[in-house]
Amino acid sequence: MTLSSIYAPMLQGFLLGASLIIAIGAQNAFVLRLGLQRLHVLPIVLICSFSDAMLIAAGVAGMGTLVRQSHILLTLITWGGFAFLLFYGLQAFIRAFKSSGMHVSKGESISLKSAILTVLAFTYLNPHVYLDTVMLVGSLSARWLGLQQMLFAVGAIAASFVWFFALGYGARVLTPLFERAIAWRILDFIIGIIMWLLAWSLIHSSR
């Protein structure tokens, strides 16, 4: 196996995972606030990261296997994933022209139990998390076989760990940046480009 055959699926998984997870939302705002307060940062970022890892693994193992067993389903998923990534990219470009900053106040102190219950609710009661991690990542992993599929999953999981640890432990540095609308607009524009590049690569590799 060449280096390119190892890095390609891992890089695509990382870029896809990062593009899906980096957005203004309740979960990210909550992690950022706890990081700003320096409260329960390690358990919270571990819960977020391992939750994503579990959902991605379940998606790759279940959806990936199911899709690969049917050529028709694989074709449908390929074109469906292409359309989905185009739509996600378009949404990112729209946010780039409309988005505002993430206003995060320190707020009141919160117990570890309350913090865990809150982040679990933000994670598992959000329907988008299942659409993103289980359905989309799992389905697109079917383009890769064996070790490469595992590397694709590892890349997507690594993106979650990198993001949540950066968000939690870099909160004091990142908060002033995230409160500026221009930072989110630039970030959303980059995410839009990545989504459309992934959509193009999805169709190009299926030919």
Residue, then its C-alpha position, 0 to 999 in steps of 0.5 A: m500500500t502506497l503512502s498516497s493510498i493511506y493519506a488520501p482516505m484519512l485526509q478526506g475523512f478529516l476534511l469531511g469531519a471537520s467541515l461537518i463539525i465546525a459550525i455555530g451551534a449549542q454544543n460548540a458554544f457550551v464547550l467554549r463557555l466551559g473552556l472560558q470558565r476552565l470548568h470540567v473541560l477534559p471530561i466534556v471534550l472527551i464526551c463530545s469526541f468519543s460520542d462522535a467517534m462512536l457514531i462515526a464507527a457505527g455509521v462506517a460499520g453499518m451504513g458502509t457495509l450496507v451500501r457496499q453490498s448493492h451497486i444500485l445503492l452505492t450509485l444512489i448514495t454517491w449521487g445523493g452524497f454529491a447533492f448533499l455536499l453541494f447543499y451543505g457547501l451552499q449553506a456554508f457560502i450563505r452563512a459566510f454572507k449572513s453569519s454573526g459571531m458566537h457570543v459566549s458569556k462566562g455565565e454561572s458556574i455549573s456542576l460536573k453532573s449538570a455539565i455532563l447531562t447538558v452536553l449529552a443532551f446537546t449531542y444525542l438530542n440533535p437530529h443533525v448529528y445522526l444525519d452527519t456522522v451515521m448517515l453521511v460519513g457512514s455512507l461515503s465511507a463505502r467508497w473505500l475498502g478494508l484498511q482504507q475505509m478504516l483510515f477514512a473513519v480515523g480521519a473523521i474521528a481525528a477531526s472531532f478530537v482536534w476540534f473539541f480539544a482546541l475549542g475547550y483548551g484554547a477557549r481563552v485564545l479563540t473566544p475573541l476570534f469567534e466573537r467576530a463575525i468576519a472570522w466565522r464568514i471566512l471559516d464558512f467560506i473555507i468550509g463551503i470550498i472544502m464541501w464542493l471539492l469533496a463533492w467533486s472528488l466523490i463523482h470523479s472517483s466513481r467514474 
